[in-house]
Amino acid sequence: MVDQTASQPQGHEHRPARDWVRILAKYREPDVTRSAFELVVTLLPFLALWALAWWALEISVWLSIALSLVNGGFVVRLFAIQHDCGHGAFFNNRTLSDWVGRVLGVLTLTPYDVWRHSHSIHHSAAGNLERRGIGDVHTLTVAEYRAMSPLGRLHYRLYRHPLVLFGLGPFYLFFLQNRLPVGFMDQPRFWISAMATNAAILALWVGIYALGGWAPLLFIYLPSTLMAASAGVWLFYVQHQFETTLWDCEEDWQLHEAALHGSSHYVMPGVLQWISANIGIHHVHHLYSRIPFYRLPDVLRDHAELDEGNRMTIRESLANARLHLWDEGSRRLLSFAEARRVPS
């Protein structure tokens, strides 16, 4: 659960979220040397762990799988760098950012141009009840859930079950759904993005198989990718799915307020913050997405009120997995059990 009192620090209760945009603009410029360094210190350990896990196949399959699961963390970080490329926050040169993002998309099983467009929709509509459906975790209101048929309710319950959301769901999303430009099937440029990424992924798989057979694909590639997919979906989930998040109808929705108050500040140990490229500082990221991930801690250092806002620890975040329905009356995300007690 996010600490609601901390989300509105003393002395800053009435600062409009849009006022932060001007303040945060000074953090937006990427440092090309720093960006290149962050890319190198992510790719080199990723490749080294791949080589080590491949070598470990000669000793123990379980050792190889263990190393691959650790490497899943570096896949998460590669995705986070791809994410910054999509926002134009990693390099000042848009073309360079896009091509780095496209190459990384092969490693993360993500067609970059399709994802970038979907993610931009997410940023432009987060917290808007009338613009749900693209780039977000499907969330119903209590009233919408009650109006569904029994079969519809069962489908939604299955979708929101942790085993599906963080187990089967990540596999489906990255291995199956990402193979097509879902949501943009009528636009040729997104077909090109998806098919070119698929072709590059297939070439990578064929190359791995040619060098080592099925073993590295099954015991290195698959575990690291699935670990990264599940971790990434969990991070995305807790960034917006918490009790005091913010949803509004179109007439009441305000972009900057939704960005600041509808996104969490996920406080993690230093190593996990590094692996996730500071994506836990999500309320600041949503408020000003052009800030490079390595400058987000500078924002918190300079502005204590943002450091205090929307804080959530890992222990607190675990409770969010049981929250499923938005109650427009109490303006809270509720569990199914809590929703039953809401008056009709």
ABEGO torsion letter per residue (X at the ends): XBBAAAABBBGAAABBAAAAAAAAAAAABBBAAAAAAAAAAAAAAAAAAAAAAAAAAAABAAAAAAAAAAAAAAAAAAAAAAAAAAAGAABABAAAAAAAAAAAAAAAGBBAAAAAAAAAAAAAABGBAAABGBGBBBBBBAAAAAABBAAAAAAAAAAABAAAAABAAAAAAAAAAAABBBGAAABAAAAAAAAAAAAAAAAAAAAAAAAAEAAAAAAAAAAAAAAAAAAAAAAAAAAABBAABBBBBAAABBAAAAAAAABBBBBBBAAAAAAAGGAABAAAAAABAABBAAAAAAAAAABAAAAABGBBBAAAAAAAAABABBBAAAGBBBBAAAAAABBX
